[in-house]
């Protein structure tokens, strides 16, 4: 099987707008994830309807203390991770010295409680 190449930005936009099968979407998402480009991978995971992979990406975001990635996943899922998950992410971000991510996560945790 040929290796999937990451599309250039214009081609990515066209692929997102076109009808392509879920296997092709997943292959492109895999290529992005292998390159550490989770935001682009998320678009193709959503297009493929790969909810389990999207949830795994959310878990990865929490484990890395990446509040921006968790927010993108939450927006894609049209759901709020909840105050507990945001607090968990804030704790990890604090441990990693990611003060801005930690503060963002604490803000989301507070707004999730409302």
Secondary structure, DSSP 8 states (H G I E B T S, - for coil): --------HHHHHHHHHS---HHHHHHHHHHHHHTT-HHHHHHHHHHHT-HHHHHHHHHHHHHHT-HHHHHHHHHHHTS---HHHHHHHHHHHHHTT-HHHHHHHHHHHHHHH-
